[in-house]
Amino acid sequence: MQIHALTTGTVRLKHAFLYARQNWRRQVDLFLPGEWSDPVPIHCWAVEHADRLWLVDTGETAGVRDIPFARFDVSSDQELPGALAGAGLSIDDVDTVVLTHMHGDHMDGGIHVRGPVLVNEPDLAFTRTPAARIQQRMLHQPIPTGVEFQAFTLDAGPFGSFSASRRLSDDGRILAVSTPGHTVGHISVLCVDDDGTHVLLAGDVSDSEEQLRALRPGGSDAKPKNSITSMRTILAHAEQHSTVFLPSHDPETVTRLADRTSL
């Protein structure tokens, strides 16, 4: 198995997003003036295994618009095809695409993909609700057109500390696991590496390992209590299995992957 971190540009995040108050100000602060982070990466992932190529998330595109708590910097050559080419891979070789969740910086690159893009059913269903459609219009973050989003369910029961899972590879070494909170149906993709290490491609469960250990929900998390539960689940899993934790926006992610640094 070989896992590649693909970087599709960067984003600066408002301090109130990364260090959110855990009271009524949590989301209000996102829309007020405040400090900004240094640029952090927008990662998606390519996984080579058993003569197949999986994509976990599809990254962002150059056409992205800034929102009140995120300022993007993505060039056309950093979009998914260029990011794959930088890893010696081709969009034409992709067999399966799965999203951790349906936020723009994780799904917009789906415009480059041929074939279905798999999404956990609760997440896909939420994007079609009136509340979600209003939010998409307000933030200028539409669902990309021309992408075949296809729902799946976590129907394989528990895996390790995770309450629900689904096999993505025939041998069960690549699987989706339930990590809700950031969105209602957020999932992570767990890869069992050749040496038995569990590599968790964790989307936006947290924006960093520090945030995970602090059990601190993000400013835009849909269900903060569920976020805390998911973070506790990951830490509990890491007590039983050597686990490399790779969220999508942590500047240390590439080093952690290369060094196989476990929680």
C-alpha positions in Angstrom: 0.0 0.0 0.0 1.2 3.5 -0.8 -0.5 6.6 0.4 0.1 10.0 -1.2 -0.7 13.4 0.2 -2.0 15.6 -2.6 -2.0 19.4 -1.9 -4.6 21.4 -3.8 -3.6 24.9 -2.7 -3.8 26.5 0.7 -6.4 28.3 2.9 -6.1 30.8 5.7 -8.5 30.3 8.5 -10.0 32.7 11.0 -8.6 32.3 14.5 -12.3 32.0 15.7 -12.6 28.9 13.4 -9.6 27.2 14.8 -10.0 28.2 18.5 -13.7 28.5 18.7 -15.5 29.6 21.9 -17.7 26.9 23.2 -20.8 29.1 23.8 -23.3 31.1 21.8 -20.4 33.1 20.2 -18.9 30.0 18.5 -20.5 30.6 15.1 -21.2 34.3 15.5 -17.4 35.0 15.8 -16.8 33.4 12.4 -18.5 36.4 10.7 -16.9 39.1 12.8 -13.5 40.8 12.2 -10.6 38.8 13.7 -7.1 37.4 13.3 -6.2 34.9 10.6 -3.9 31.9 10.5 -0.9 31.4 8.3 -1.8 29.4 5.1 -2.5 25.8 5.8 -2.7 23.0 3.2 -5.8 21.7 1.5 -5.0 18.0 1.3 -6.7 15.1 -0.4 -5.3 11.6 -0.7 -4.4 9.0 -3.3 -4.1 5.4 -2.1 -2.5 2.7 -4.2 -3.4 -0.8 -3.2 -4.0 -4.1 -4.8 -3.4 -2.7 -8.3 -6.1 -0.1 -7.8 -6.1 3.7 -7.1 -8.5 5.2 -4.5 -9.0 8.9 -4.0 -10.1 10.2 -0.6 -11.5 13.7 -1.2 -10.9 15.7 -4.3 -9.5 19.0 -3.1 -10.3 22.5 -4.1 -10.4 24.4 -7.5 -9.0 27.7 -8.6 -12.6 29.0 -9.0 -13.2 28.9 -5.2 -14.6 32.0 -3.6 -13.5 33.3 -0.2 -16.0 33.0 2.7 -16.1 35.0 5.9 -13.8 32.6 7.8 -11.6 31.1 5.0 -9.4 32.8 2.4 -8.3 30.4 -0.4 -5.2 30.4 -2.6 -5.5 27.7 -5.3 -4.1 27.9 -8.8 -5.3 25.8 -11.7 -2.1 23.7 -11.8 -2.7 22.8 -8.1 -6.1 21.3 -8.9 -6.6 17.5 -8.7 -5.1 16.5 -12.1 -1.9 18.5 -11.4 -1.6 17.2 -7.8 -1.9 13.7 -9.0 0.6 14.2 -11.8 3.0 15.6 -9.1 2.8 12.2 -7.4 3.4 10.3 -10.7 -0.3 9.4 -11.0 -3.1 10.2 -13.5 -6.8 11.0 -13.0 -7.5 8.4 -15.7 -6.1 5.6 -13.3 -8.6 6.4 -10.5 -10.8 3.5 -9.6 -12.8 4.7 -6.6 -13.5 8.2 -5.1 -14.9 8.7 -1.6 -15.5 11.9 0.2 -15.0 12.5 4.0 -17.8 15.1 3.8 -19.4 17.5 1.4 -17.6 20.8 2.0 -16.2 22.7 -1.0 -12.5 22.1 -0.3 -13.1 18.4 -0.1 -15.6 17.9 -3.0 -15.1 20.7 -5.6 -12.3 18.8 -7.4 -14.9 16.1 -8.2 -15.5 18.0 -11.4 -12.3 16.3 -12.7 -13.5 12.8 -11.9 -15.2 10.4 -14.2 -17.6 8.1 -12.5 -19.4 8.2 -9.2 -18.1 10.0 -6.1 -19.1 8.1 -3.0 -20.6 10.0 -0.1 -22.0 8.8 3.3 -25.8 8.9 2.9 -26.6 11.3 5.8 -24.1 13.9 4.4 -25.5 13.7 0.9 -29.1 13.9 2.1 -28.3 17.0 4.2 -27.0 18.9 1.2 -30.5 18.7 -0.3 -32.3 20.2 2.7 -33.6 23.8 2.6 -31.2 24.8 5.3 -28.2 23.5 3.4 -29.3 25.2 0.2 -29.7 28.5 1.9 -26.2 28.1 3.4 -24.7 27.2 0.0 -26.2 30.4 -1.5 -25.1 32.6 1.4 -21.5 31.4 1.4 -21.3 31.1 -2.4 -20.4 27.4 -2.0 -22.6 25.6 -4.5 -22.6 21.8 -5.0 -20.4 21.3 -8.1 -22.5 20.4 -11.2 -21.8 17.5 -13.4 -20.5 15.3 -10.5 -22.2 12.0 -9.9 -22.5 11.9 -6.1 -23.6 8.5 -5.0 -24.7 7.6 -1.5 -23.4 4.7 0.5 -24.1 3.5 4.0 -21.8 2.3 6.8 -23.2 -1.2 6.8 -20.3 -3.3 8.0 -20.7 -2.8 11.8 -18.0 -1.7 14.3 -14.3 -1.6 13.5 -12.0 -1.2 16.4 -13.3 1.7 18.4 -15.5 3.1 15.6 -19.2 2.3 15.9 -19.8 1.8 12.2 -17.8 1.1 9.1 -17.9 0.0 5.4 -15.3 -1.9 3.4 -14.0 0.0 0.4 -11.4 -2.5 -0.7 -12.2 -6.2 -1.1 -9.6 -7.2 1.5 -11.0 -4.8 4.1 -7.7 -2.9 4.4 -9.3 0.3 3.2 -12.6 1.2 4.9 -14.8 4.1 5.8 -15.4 4.7 9.5 -18.0 6.9 11.2 -16.6 10.2 12.6 -19.6 12.6 12.6 -19.7 16.1 14.1 -18.0 18.4 11.6 -20.9 17.4 9.4 -23.8 15.2 10.2 -22.4 12.3 8.2 -18.6 13.0 8.3 -16.5 9.8 7.8 -12.8 9.1 7.9 -11.0 6.6 5.7 -8.8 4.1 7.6 -6.0 2.3 5.7 -4.3 -0.7 7.3 -0.8 -0.3 6.0 1.5 -3.2 5.1 3.1 -3.3 8.5 -0.3 -3.2 10.3 -0.2 0.5 11.1 -3.6 2.2 10.9 -3.4 5.4 8.8 -6.5 7.5 9.4 -7.4 10.0 6.6 -9.5 12.1 8.9 -10.9 14.9 6.8 -12.0 17.7 9.1 -12.5 15.7 12.4 -10.1 18.4 13.6 -7.7 20.8 11.8 -4.7 19.5 13.7 -3.4 16.9 16.1 -3.3 19.6 18.8 -7.0 20.2 18.3 -7.8 16.5 18.5 -5.9 16.1 21.8 -7.6 19.2 23.2 -11.0 17.8 22.2 -11.9 21.2 20.9 -14.7 21.4 18.3 -14.2 23.7 15.3 -16.1 26.9 14.8 -18.2 25.5 11.9 -18.9 22.0 13.3 -22.5 21.1 12.8 -22.7 19.0 16.0 -19.9 20.0 18.5 -20.9 17.2 21.0 -20.6 14.6 18.2 -17.2 16.1 17.2 -15.9 15.5 20.8 -17.3 12.0 20.7 -15.5 11.3 17.4 -12.2 12.7 18.7 -12.5 10.5 21.8 -13.2 7.5 19.6 -10.0 8.2 17.5 -7.9 8.5 20.6 -9.4 5.3 22.1 -8.7 3.5 18.8 -5.1 4.7 18.9 -4.7 3.1 22.3 -5.4 -0.2 20.8 -3.8 0.2 17.3 -0.8 2.2 16.1 -2.6 5.0 14.4 -1.2 7.8 12.2 -3.7 10.7 12.3 -3.9 12.7 9.1 -6.4 15.6 9.1 -6.7 17.5 5.8 -5.4 21.0 7.0 -2.6 20.2 9.4 0.8 21.5 8.1 2.5 18.5 9.9 0.5 15.9 8.0 3.0 15.2 5.2 5.8 14.8 7.7 3.6 12.6 10.0 2.8 10.4 7.0 6.4 10.1 5.8 7.6 9.2 9.3 4.6 7.1 10.3 4.3 9.1 13.5 1.5 7.6 15.6 -0.8 9.2 18.1 
